[in-house]
Amino acid sequence: MLSALRSQSNHTSGPQYRTFLELLLVSTPITTVCCVFLFINSIMVVTLRSKPVFRESSCYILLLNLLLVDTMQISVTQLFYFLSVCRVRLTYPVCGFLESIADLLTGISPLTLVLMSLERYVAVCHPLRHATITTIRNTRMGIVMVWAFGLVDILIEGLLLLEFPFSDLKTLLMNDACSDLTMNLTHSSNLYKRVYTGVLFVSAATVIMSSYVRVALVARSASVEKASAQKARNTLLLHLIQLSLCMCSTVNDPLISEIVKVLERKILMRIWNVIYVFLVLVPRFLNPLIYGLRDKTIRTLLMYRICCRLTLKVNVN
């Protein structure tokens, strides 16, 4: 979805389609929405770093990592949107670097959701071992492994791109807008990215669904606290919804690249501006709402900071 959106400037570069007034009317509201999302995400990050109760809990540490990834992803996405709107052409090395960051962040989100699901699974199904398994050290090691796994993927993609004969090009300046689609320069890199993305999301969905089923079965048992198990089950269901939203940004690319060939370009670009907000920006903004506002402690602190410390009293250890 993200790369398809970025590549649309290529198909709508005609001046008859993209007047200055149209660009201004479309890009200004979208940029405003993006800034609002970044502001709230940033407040959420600061909130999770403000109290020891957050810094010393594995679930909050994982949530912080997810929010950081979402915040960076919104920033990178908006950068690509500006490049697309302004029809700025980049060189292959610069585009490859930016695409590597975008791909890295895209892969980190589902892996972090897997860690969060496993943490809830251990908390409900193995409560006596939860404190020894989900320590701060183990949680940080899990986050490091997630980022390392993502970096290995980016390294492999970079090595596969070396097969392309860049030396035969007259210039490194790209003819098309920088996007994930235009950087699939070789068959092997394109095949690898599709296989990796498919395996990643299928594996993440399997883990989250398995954890959900197991927690749902335990919730029926009389040996566990009903309210806690029910809350964990709902949280895992939200993880699955978030994973589905993340997956929308990858499975739509091949479809959109075909649709753009048959629809009128002017109409398609306007539709994509709407889709950009609801399928790219909004899912990244849902994490503070889904995970933050459901937690009473976070909700109180978050409202306190957003309302500029007006009259709220926060009682957090």
C-alpha positions as a Markdown table, in Angstrom:
| # | Residue | x | y | z |
|---|---|---|---|---|
| 1 | Met | 0.0 | 0.0 | 0.0 |
| 2 | Leu | 2.7 | 2.5 | 1.0 |
| 3 | Ser | 4.9 | 1.8 | -2.1 |
| 4 | Ala | 1.9 | 1.9 | -4.4 |
| 5 | Leu | 1.0 | 5.3 | -3.1 |
| 6 | Arg | 4.5 | 6.6 | -3.5 |
| 7 | Ser | 4.7 | 5.5 | -7.1 |
| 8 | Gln | 1.5 | 7.2 | -8.1 |
| 9 | Ser | 3.2 | 10.5 | -8.7 |
| 10 | Asn | 4.8 | 8.8 | -11.7 |
| 11 | His | 1.5 | 8.2 | -13.3 |
| 12 | Thr | 0.0 | 11.6 | -12.5 |
| 13 | Ser | 2.9 | 13.9 | -13.3 |
| 14 | Gly | 1.0 | 15.7 | -16.0 |
| 15 | Pro | 0.5 | 19.4 | -15.2 |
| 16 | Gln | -3.2 | 19.0 | -16.3 |
| 17 | Tyr | -3.7 | 16.8 | -13.3 |
| 18 | Arg | -1.6 | 18.3 | -10.6 |
| 19 | Thr | -2.2 | 22.0 | -10.3 |
| 20 | Phe | -0.6 | 23.9 | -7.5 |
| 21 | Leu | -4.0 | 24.7 | -5.9 |
| 22 | Glu | -5.0 | 21.0 | -6.0 |
| 23 | Leu | -1.7 | 20.0 | -4.4 |
| 24 | Leu | -2.1 | 22.6 | -1.7 |
| 25 | Leu | -5.7 | 21.6 | -1.0 |
| 26 | Val | -4.9 | 17.9 | -0.8 |
| 27 | Ser | -1.5 | 17.9 | 0.9 |
| 28 | Thr | -2.3 | 20.5 | 3.6 |
| 29 | Pro | -5.1 | 18.5 | 5.4 |
| 30 | Ile | -3.0 | 15.3 | 5.1 |
| 31 | Thr | 0.0 | 16.9 | 6.5 |
| 32 | Thr | -2.0 | 18.4 | 9.3 |
| 33 | Val | -3.5 | 14.9 | 10.2 |
| 34 | Cys | 0.0 | 13.5 | 10.1 |
| 35 | Cys | 1.3 | 16.1 | 12.5 |
| 36 | Val | -1.5 | 15.5 | 14.9 |
| 37 | Phe | -0.8 | 11.7 | 14.8 |
| 38 | Leu | 2.9 | 12.4 | 15.4 |
| 39 | Phe | 2.2 | 14.7 | 18.3 |
| 40 | Ile | -0.1 | 12.2 | 20.1 |
| 41 | Asn | 2.4 | 9.3 | 19.4 |
| 42 | Ser | 5.2 | 11.4 | 20.7 |
| 43 | Ile | 3.2 | 12.3 | 23.9 |
| 44 | Met | 2.6 | 8.6 | 24.3 |
| 45 | Val | 6.3 | 7.8 | 24.0 |
| 46 | Val | 7.2 | 10.4 | 26.6 |
| 47 | Thr | 4.5 | 9.1 | 28.9 |
| 48 | Leu | 5.9 | 5.6 | 28.8 |
| 49 | Arg | 9.3 | 6.9 | 29.6 |
| 50 | Ser | 8.2 | 9.2 | 32.4 |
| 51 | Lys | 7.5 | 6.7 | 35.2 |
| 52 | Pro | 9.4 | 3.7 | 36.6 |
| 53 | Val | 6.2 | 1.6 | 36.6 |
| 54 | Phe | 6.4 | 1.8 | 32.8 |
| 55 | Arg | 10.1 | 1.4 | 32.4 |
| 56 | Glu | 10.2 | -1.7 | 34.6 |
| 57 | Ser | 7.3 | -3.6 | 33.1 |
| 58 | Ser | 7.8 | -5.9 | 30.0 |
| 59 | Cys | 4.5 | -5.2 | 28.5 |
| 60 | Tyr | 5.1 | -1.4 | 28.6 |
| 61 | Ile | 8.6 | -1.8 | 27.2 |
| 62 | Leu | 7.3 | -3.7 | 24.3 |
| 63 | Leu | 4.5 | -1.1 | 23.8 |
| 64 | Leu | 7.1 | 1.6 | 23.8 |
| 65 | Asn | 9.1 | -0.2 | 21.1 |
| 66 | Leu | 5.9 | -0.5 | 19.0 |
| 67 | Leu | 5.1 | 3.1 | 19.4 |
| 68 | Leu | 8.6 | 4.2 | 18.4 |
| 69 | Val | 8.4 | 2.1 | 15.3 |
| 70 | Asp | 5.0 | 3.6 | 14.4 |
| 71 | Thr | 6.2 | 7.1 | 15.0 |
| 72 | Met | 9.3 | 6.6 | 12.8 |
| 73 | Gln | 7.1 | 4.9 | 10.2 |
| 74 | Ile | 4.7 | 7.8 | 10.0 |
| 75 | Ser | 7.6 | 10.2 | 9.6 |
| 76 | Val | 9.2 | 8.1 | 6.8 |
| 77 | Thr | 5.8 | 7.6 | 5.1 |
| 78 | Gln | 5.1 | 11.4 | 5.2 |
| 79 | Leu | 8.6 | 12.0 | 3.7 |
| 80 | Phe | 7.8 | 9.7 | 0.8 |
| 81 | Tyr | 4.4 | 11.4 | 0.4 |
| 82 | Phe | 6.2 | 14.8 | 0.1 |
| 83 | Leu | 8.6 | 13.4 | -2.5 |
| 84 | Ser | 5.7 | 12.0 | -4.4 |
| 85 | Val | 3.6 | 15.1 | -4.3 |
| 86 | Cys | 6.6 | 17.3 | -5.3 |
| 87 | Arg | 7.7 | 14.8 | -8.0 |
| 88 | Val | 11.2 | 14.7 | -6.6 |
| 89 | Arg | 13.4 | 12.1 | -8.3 |
| 90 | Leu | 16.2 | 10.5 | -6.2 |
| 91 | Thr | 19.3 | 8.6 | -7.0 |
| 92 | Tyr | 19.2 | 4.8 | -6.6 |
| 93 | Pro | 21.5 | 4.8 | -3.5 |
| 94 | Val | 19.4 | 7.5 | -1.7 |
| 95 | Cys | 16.2 | 5.7 | -2.6 |
| 96 | Gly | 17.6 | 2.4 | -1.6 |
| 97 | Phe | 18.6 | 3.8 | 1.8 |
| 98 | Leu | 15.2 | 5.2 | 2.4 |
| 99 | Glu | 13.4 | 2.1 | 1.2 |
| 100 | Ser | 15.6 | 0.0 | 3.6 |
| 101 | Ile | 14.5 | 2.1 | 6.5 |
| 102 | Ala | 10.8 | 1.7 | 5.5 |
| 103 | Asp | 11.1 | -2.0 | 5.0 |
| 104 | Leu | 12.9 | -2.4 | 8.3 |
| 105 | Leu | 10.2 | -0.6 | 10.2 |
| 106 | Thr | 7.5 | -2.5 | 8.3 |
| 107 | Gly | 9.0 | -5.8 | 9.4 |
| 108 | Ile | 9.6 | -4.7 | 13.1 |
| 109 | Ser | 5.9 | -4.1 | 13.8 |
| 110 | Pro | 4.5 | -7.7 | 13.3 |
| 111 | Leu | 7.5 | -9.1 | 15.2 |
| 112 | Thr | 6.9 | -6.8 | 18.1 |
| 113 | Leu | 3.2 | -7.8 | 18.1 |
| 114 | Val | 4.4 | -11.4 | 18.4 |
| 115 | Leu | 6.5 | -10.6 | 21.5 |
| 116 | Met | 3.6 | -8.8 | 23.0 |
| 117 | Ser | 1.3 | -11.7 | 22.4 |
| 118 | Leu | 3.8 | -14.2 | 23.9 |
| 119 | Glu | 4.1 | -11.9 | 27.0 |
| 120 | Arg | 0.3 | -12.0 | 27.5 |
| 121 | Tyr | 0.3 | -15.8 | 26.9 |
| 122 | Val | 2.9 | -16.4 | 29.6 |
| 123 | Ala | 1.1 | -14.0 | 32.0 |
| 124 | Val | -2.2 | -16.0 | 31.7 |
| 125 | Cys | -1.1 | -19.5 | 31.0 |
| 126 | His | 2.0 | -19.6 | 33.2 |
| 127 | Pro | 1.4 | -16.9 | 35.8 |
| 128 | Leu | 3.9 | -18.5 | 38.3 |
| 129 | Arg | 6.7 | -18.2 | 35.8 |
| 130 | His | 5.8 | -14.9 | 34.3 |
| 131 | Ala | 8.1 | -12.9 | 36.6 |
| 132 | Thr | 11.1 | -15.1 | 35.8 |
| 133 | Ile | 10.5 | -15.3 | 32.0 |
| 134 | Thr | 9.4 | -11.8 | 31.1 |
| 135 | Thr | 12.2 | -10.0 | 33.0 |
| 136 | Ile | 13.4 | -6.6 | 31.8 |
| 137 | Arg | 16.6 | -8.2 | 30.5 |
| 138 | Asn | 14.8 | -10.8 | 28.6 |
| 139 | Thr | 12.4 | -8.3 | 27.1 |
| 140 | Arg | 15.2 | -6.0 | 25.9 |
| 141 | Met | 17.0 | -9.0 | 24.5 |
| 142 | Gly | 13.8 | -9.9 | 22.6 |
| 143 | Ile | 13.6 | -6.4 | 21.2 |
| 144 | Val | 17.3 | -6.5 | 20.2 |
| 145 | Met | 16.7 | -9.9 | 18.4 |
| 146 | Val | 13.7 | -8.4 | 16.6 |
| 147 | Trp | 15.8 | -5.5 | 15.3 |
| 148 | Ala | 18.7 | -7.8 | 14.4 |
| 149 | Phe | 16.3 | -10.0 | 12.4 |
| 150 | Gly | 15.0 | -7.0 | 10.5 |
| 151 | Leu | 18.6 | -5.8 | 9.8 |
| 152 | Val | 19.6 | -9.2 | 8.4 |
| 153 | Asp | 16.6 | -9.0 | 6.1 |
| 154 | Ile | 17.7 | -5.6 | 4.9 |
| 155 | Leu | 21.2 | -6.8 | 4.4 |
| 156 | Ile | 20.0 | -9.7 | 2.2 |
| 157 | Glu | 17.9 | -7.4 | 0.1 |
| 158 | Gly | 20.9 | -5.1 | -0.4 |
| 159 | Leu | 23.1 | -8.0 | -1.5 |
| 160 | Leu | 20.4 | -9.2 | -4.0 |
| 161 | Leu | 20.3 | -5.7 | -5.5 |
| 162 | Leu | 24.0 | -5.9 | -6.3 |
| 163 | Glu | 23.0 | -8.2 | -9.2 |
| 164 | Phe | 21.6 | -5.2 | -11.0 |
| 165 | Pro | 24.2 | -3.7 | -13.5 |
| 166 | Phe | 24.3 | -0.2 | -12.1 |
| 167 | Ser | 27.5 | 0.4 | -14.0 |
| 168 | Asp | 25.7 | 0.2 | -17.3 |
| 169 | Leu | 23.4 | 3.2 | -16.4 |
| 170 | Lys | 24.2 | 6.6 | -17.8 |
| 171 | Thr | 23.1 | 8.2 | -14.5 |
| 172 | Leu | 22.1 | 7.0 | -11.1 |
| 173 | Leu | 19.2 | 9.4 | -11.1 |
| 174 | Met | 15.9 | 7.4 | -11.1 |
| 175 | Asn | 13.4 | 8.0 | -14.0 |
| 176 | Asp | 10.5 | 7.1 | -11.7 |
| 177 | Ala | 9.4 | 8.1 | -8.3 |
| 178 | Cys | 11.2 | 6.3 | -5.4 |
| 179 | Ser | 9.1 | 3.4 | -4.2 |
| 180 | Asp | 9.3 | -0.2 | -3.2 |
| 181 | Leu | 8.1 | -1.2 | -6.7 |
| 182 | Thr | 10.8 | 0.7 | -8.5 |
| 183 | Met | 13.5 | -0.6 | -6.3 |
| 184 | Asn | 12.6 | -4.3 | -7.2 |
| 185 | Leu | 15.3 | -4.2 | -9.8 |
| 186 | Thr | 16.0 | -7.9 | -10.1 |
| 187 | His | 13.8 | -11.0 | -10.2 |
| 188 | Ser | 15.6 | -12.5 | -7.2 |
| 189 | Ser | 15.1 | -9.5 | -5.0 |
| 190 | Asn | 11.4 | -9.2 | -5.9 |
| 191 | Leu | 10.9 | -13.0 | -5.2 |
| 192 | Tyr | 12.8 | -12.8 | -2.0 |
| 193 | Lys | 10.7 | -9.8 | -0.7 |
| 194 | Arg | 7.4 | -11.5 | -1.5 |
| 195 | Val | 8.4 | -14.8 | 0.1 |
| 196 | Tyr | 9.9 | -13.0 | 3.2 |
| 197 | Thr | 6.8 | -10.9 | 3.6 |
| 198 | Gly | 4.4 | -13.8 | 3.3 |
| 199 | Val | 6.4 | -16.0 | 5.7 |
| 200 | Leu | 6.7 | -13.1 | 8.2 |
| 201 | Phe | 3.0 | -12.3 | 8.4 |
| 202 | Val | 1.8 | -15.9 | 8.2 |
| 203 | Ser | 4.1 | -16.8 | 11.0 |
| 204 | Ala | 3.1 | -13.8 | 13.1 |
| 205 | Ala | -0.6 | -14.5 | 12.6 |
| 206 | Thr | -0.1 | -18.2 | 13.6 |
| 207 | Val | 1.7 | -17.3 | 16.8 |
| 208 | Ile | -0.9 | -14.6 | 17.8 |
| 209 | Met | -3.9 | -16.9 | 16.9 |
| 210 | Ser | -2.4 | -19.8 | 18.8 |
| 211 | Ser | -1.8 | -17.6 | 21.9 |
| 212 | Tyr | -5.4 | -16.3 | 21.6 |
| 213 | Val | -6.9 | -19.8 | 21.4 |
| 214 | Arg | -4.8 | -21.0 | 24.4 |
| 215 | Val | -5.7 | -17.9 | 26.5 |
| 216 | Ala | -9.4 | -18.3 | 25.5 |
| 217 | Leu | -9.3 | -21.9 | 26.7 |
| 218 | Val | -7.6 | -21.0 | 30.0 |
| 219 | Ala | -10.1 | -18.2 | 30.5 |
| 220 | Arg | -12.8 | -20.9 | 30.9 |
| 221 | Ser | -10.9 | -22.6 | 33.6 |
| 222 | Ala | -11.8 | -21.9 | 37.2 |
| 223 | Ser | -8.2 | -21.9 | 38.3 |
| 224 | Val | -7.4 | -18.4 | 36.8 |
| 225 | Glu | -8.8 | -14.9 | 37.4 |
| 226 | Lys | -11.6 | -14.4 | 34.9 |
| 227 | Ala | -11.2 | -10.7 | 34.5 |
| 228 | Ser | -7.4 | -10.9 | 33.8 |
| 229 | Ala | -7.8 | -13.7 | 31.3 |
| 230 | Gln | -10.6 | -11.9 | 29.6 |
| 231 | Lys | -8.6 | -8.8 | 29.3 |
| 232 | Ala | -5.6 | -10.7 | 27.9 |
| 233 | Arg | -7.8 | -12.4 | 25.3 |
| 234 | Asn | -9.2 | -9.1 | 24.2 |
| 235 | Thr | -5.6 | -7.7 | 24.0 |
| 236 | Leu | -4.6 | -10.6 | 21.8 |
| 237 | Leu | -7.6 | -10.1 | 19.5 |
| 238 | Leu | -6.4 | -6.5 | 19.2 |
| 239 | His | -2.9 | -7.7 | 18.3 |
| 240 | Leu | -4.5 | -9.8 | 15.5 |
| 241 | Ile | -6.4 | -6.8 | 14.2 |
| 242 | Gln | -3.3 | -4.7 | 14.2 |
| 243 | Leu | -1.4 | -7.3 | 12.4 |
| 244 | Ser | -4.2 | -7.4 | 9.7 |
| 245 | Leu | -3.9 | -3.6 | 9.3 |
| 246 | Cys | -0.1 | -3.9 | 9.0 |
| 247 | Met | -0.6 | -6.6 | 6.3 |
| 248 | Cys | -2.8 | -4.3 | 4.3 |
| 249 | Ser | 0.3 | -2.2 | 3.5 |
| 250 | Thr | 1.9 | -5.2 | 1.8 |
| 251 | Val | -0.8 | -7.3 | 0.1 |
| 252 | Asn | -2.3 | -4.3 | -1.7 |
| 253 | Asp | 0.8 | -3.4 | -3.7 |
| 254 | Pro | 0.5 | -6.0 | -6.5 |
| 255 | Leu | -3.2 | -5.3 | -6.8 |
| 256 | Ile | -2.8 | -1.5 | -6.9 |
| 257 | Ser | 0.0 | -1.7 | -9.5 |
| 258 | Glu | -2.5 | -3.4 | -11.8 |
| 259 | Ile | -5.5 | -1.2 | -11.0 |
| 260 | Val | -3.6 | 1.9 | -11.8 |
| 261 | Lys | -3.3 | 0.7 | -15.4 |
| 262 | Val | -7.1 | 0.7 | -16.0 |
| 263 | Leu | -8.4 | 3.6 | -13.9 |
| 264 | Glu | -8.3 | 7.2 | -14.7 |
| 265 | Arg | -5.1 | 8.6 | -13.2 |
| 266 | Lys | -6.6 | 11.8 | -11.9 |
| 267 | Ile | -9.4 | 10.0 | -10.0 |
| 268 | Leu | -7.0 | 7.3 | -8.8 |
| 269 | Met | -4.6 | 9.8 | -7.2 |
| 270 | Arg | -7.4 | 11.5 | -5.3 |
| 271 | Ile | -8.7 | 8.1 | -4.1 |
| 272 | Trp | -5.2 | 7.2 | -3.0 |
| 273 | Asn | -4.9 | 10.4 | -0.9 |
| 274 | Val | -7.9 | 9.1 | 1.1 |
| 275 | Ile | -6.5 | 5.6 | 1.3 |
| 276 | Tyr | -3.2 | 7.0 | 2.5 |
| 277 | Val | -4.8 | 8.5 | 5.5 |
| 278 | Phe | -7.0 | 5.6 | 6.4 |
| 279 | Leu | -4.8 | 2.6 | 5.6 |
| 280 | Val | -1.3 | 4.1 | 6.3 |
| 281 | Leu | -1.6 | 6.8 | 8.8 |
| 282 | Val | -4.6 | 5.8 | 10.9 |
| 283 | Pro | -3.4 | 2.2 | 11.6 |
| 284 | Arg | -0.2 | 3.6 | 13.0 |
| 285 | Phe | -2.2 | 6.0 | 15.1 |
| 286 | Leu | -4.4 | 3.3 | 16.5 |
| 287 | Asn | -1.8 | 1.9 | 18.9 |
| 288 | Pro | -2.0 | 4.8 | 21.4 |
| 289 | Leu | -5.8 | 4.4 | 21.3 |
| 290 | Ile | -5.9 | 0.6 | 21.5 |
| 291 | Tyr | -3.2 | 0.0 | 24.0 |
| 292 | Gly | -2.9 | 3.3 | 25.8 |
| 293 | Leu | -6.4 | 4.4 | 26.4 |
| 294 | Arg | -7.4 | 0.9 | 27.6 |
| 295 | Asp | -4.8 | 1.2 | 30.4 |
| 296 | Lys | -6.1 | 3.4 | 33.3 |
| 297 | Thr | -2.6 | 4.5 | 34.4 |
| 298 | Ile | -1.5 | 5.4 | 30.9 |
| 299 | Arg | -4.8 | 7.0 | 30.1 |
| 300 | Thr | -4.6 | 9.3 | 33.1 |
| 301 | Leu | -1.0 | 10.4 | 32.3 |
| 302 | Leu | -1.7 | 10.8 | 28.6 |
| 303 | Met | -4.7 | 13.0 | 29.2 |
| 304 | Tyr | -2.7 | 14.9 | 31.7 |
| 305 | Arg | 0.0 | 15.7 | 29.2 |
| 306 | Ile | -2.3 | 16.4 | 26.2 |
| 307 | Cys | -4.3 | 18.8 | 28.3 |
| 308 | Cys | -1.2 | 20.7 | 29.2 |
| 309 | Arg | -1.3 | 19.8 | 32.9 |
| 310 | Leu | -4.5 | 21.8 | 33.5 |
| 311 | Thr | -6.3 | 20.3 | 36.6 |
| 312 | Leu | -5.7 | 16.6 | 36.4 |
| 313 | Lys | -4.2 | 14.8 | 39.4 |
| 314 | Val | -2.1 | 11.8 | 38.6 |
| 315 | Asn | -1.4 | 9.2 | 41.2 |
| 316 | Val | 1.2 | 6.8 | 39.9 |
| 317 | Asn | 3.8 | 5.0 | 42.0 |
